[in-house]
Amino acid sequence: MGKKVYDNRELSWLKFNCRVLEEAQDTSVPLLERLQFASIFASNLDEFYMVRVGSLHDAMLVNDNDRDGKTRMRPSEQLSAIYKRTSAMYGDLGKTISKIDDDLADLGVKRCSFKDLSKKEADFVEAYFRYEMLPFLSPLVIDRRHPFPFLNNREVYAVAKLSSKNNVKLGVVKSGVGNAKLLFIPTSEKNGKIRYMTIDEILLHFISQIFSGYKIEEKSLMRITRSADINTEEAGYEYELDFRSHMQELIKKRKRLCPVRLELSRELSDLTLGELTARLEISKKQVFVLKSPLDMSYTGEISGKLSHRTELFFPKRVPQEPYGVDPAQSMISQIEKKDILLSYPYESIKPFIRLLDEAAADDSVMSIKITLYRVARDSKVIEALIKAAENGKQVTTLVELRARFDEENNIGWSKRLEEAGCSILYGPENLKVHSKLLLITRKVGSEVKYITQVGTGNYNEKTAALYTDFCLMTANAEIAQEAASVFNALSVGEFVENAAHLLVAPKLMQNRLCEMMDEQINIARSGGEGYVGAKINSLTDKVLIDKLIQCSQAGVKVELIVRGISCLIAGVPNVTDNIRIISIVGRFLEHSRIYIFGKDFEKVFISSADFMTRNTVRRFEVACPVLDPDCKRRIVDYFLIQLGDNVKAREQNSDGKYIKVPVGGKPALNAQEFFINESYERAEKYRTEKAAQPTKKQGFFKRLLARLTARGKK
């Protein structure tokens, strides 16, 4: 094939995170938003090391000959490449933070080191250390009587090489004072200038006062990252614990898993570093020295302090009321008249919450069934379900306790729902339930009616204001019958084997997607125009990748919007030269999934499933066809506008690299800003139209006047 056509999953993800860092470097982005993107970059990397590197580390120990199915790399080879890329990325992060700090300093917001402080300020910081920090510290000197302490995942510690007479030891002390990450320094400067220090740097500066009986030969801040790769299906749990208790035990275990990364704020000698790595049982390849703060979560405190400086943030935008959805009318009656599509975060999630509240109180509603993956901490969705159960509805909730890093939250909600009288399901063994599916069943006289909702994102009010997602609500009876089959299968631990409309993983998604691609291949080979389009978060499923390659080689036009990982490389001559892949990283997290087939967009689906093997054959997922012409047109228009983005889009070239889409003399198009403006315009248009419609009282007087006028003419 000449050029490689596959990319490694982990290395492709690192490319995505570099695109996030590019937003922190983009001077057209408001300054504190740039700082927030840098924090997101660091947080993303934390999770990548906990999950992906942790998994690869275990795989290397079990069988290092188990190669990646696409690039044939061993786990150890992947880890070496990851460590090398990480080192370069940390260099870019350091430069990025330095530039942001300089730009903030120009505006009177300065992150200080001790050399920047006046005598009065230094005295204030030292007093703070003595009276607000020192009493709460628990330093340890490591020797034969004091073993090396357990270091908590992602928490910052100060470490020092201590010498006293002929003894050389290590000293370790944990950072932190409550939840504060920063100390804001009182200053006599005017014009609203702000000066601050990180608590971690204050601790490191005064470490000689903590270990006062020793000479400090070396010192550094350090932060370890532990693997989070827990096996949620360990054998035997069903004989000893129910699944919820089993998950609680596994969460405790995860907190003590092995370290996979060590971050330092300063270089240490080979001898000191060697002792640290030996204690932590990691290699020096897993050690990184940063020029930026080890804990980037302090950005929230800065943003809070400067919330009045609106020029430092994106212009405030709020989700709008959707066009055509009347807040004064029943949601159920509106959906029965016409399918409703919500586009988050441009449109509000409130109509969906209103549907749930209405169903909870409606006497005709017999049952509510829903799959819950991630929900908000203070969830209105859960409140509505509890209210429905208390009102005597049959409420069945599948709560996915294995939603990574949301396990504890979901365990808590499952208890609340169960106490309220909801029936709780946990899903089939070895398969996460990732679908976003709701089914409301009503008895109206002798007739049974349904409302089905399918979403691309979670039932989470918080993320609905930050992530781009679709929510489709329909009264289509055939869709409802298939949704009922999904819930029946989940209730008895089986799979859906037959469905005419829904694509239901693990049995009816990957194969159906391939069949629809084959249809487009046959069209192209017959001289027609074949077309496949998709908007997804990740592309790793080799079966689908190889089918996309077949599409390209047959002359089918393939357009993919892939936010994150793409193991397929576009534009390779004679292989993928009919495939275009772009990635959009902007103000909102791109999260919606769309599948399109046919040059006239005959088949359009929305789904919670990416083109990843874990989604298409290893999870319970649902993709739903969009049948309403207006809803379908909106989704297609959305897809086409994103394809035209030349501000936040990066296009993958045949080397697997991503470059900004050139404007090329066209007007600048930021798709997310376009949708923001469109949502405001649609909301205003609907308000204007509603205001122009006569009320019932106005209509009565208008008709009366018309009759009187007609009588007068006679």
Buried (B, 14 or more C-beta within 10 A) or exposed (E): EEBBBBBBBBBBBBBBBBBBBBBBBBEEBBBBBBBBBBBBBBBBBBBBBBBBBBBBBBBBEEEEEEBBEBBEBBBBBBBEBBBEBBEEBBBBBBEBBEBBBEBBBEBBBBBBEBEBBEEEBBEBBBEBBEEBBBEEBEBBBBEEEEEBBEBBBBBBBBBBBBBEEEEBBBBBBBBBBEEBBBBEBEBEEEEEEBBBBBBBBBBBBBBEEBBEEBEBEBBBBBBBBBBBBBEBEEEEBEEEEEBBEBBBEBBEEBEEBBBBBBBBBEEBEEEBBEBBBEBBEBEEBBBBBBEBBBBBBBBEBBBEBBEEBEEBBBEEBEBBBBBBBBEEEEBBEBBBEEBBBBBBBBBBBBBBBBBBBBBBEBEBBBBBBBBBBBBBEEBBBBBBBBBBBEBEBBBBBBBBBBBBEBBEBBBEBBEBBBEBBBBBBBBBEEBBBBBBBBBBBBEEEEEEBBBBBBBBBBBBBBBBBBBBBBBBBBBBEBBBBBBBBBBEBBEEEEBBEEBEBBBBBBBBBBEBBBEBBBBBBEBBEEEEEBBBBBBBBBBBBEBBBBBBBBBBBBBBBBBBBBBBBBBBBBBBEEBBEBBBBBBBBBBBBBBBBBBBBBBEBEBBBBBBBBBBBBBBBBBBBBBBBBBBEEBBEBBBEBBBBBBBBBBBBBBBBBEBEBEBBEEEEEEEBBBBBBBBEBBBEBBEEBEEEEEEEEEEEEEEEEEEEEEEEEEEEE
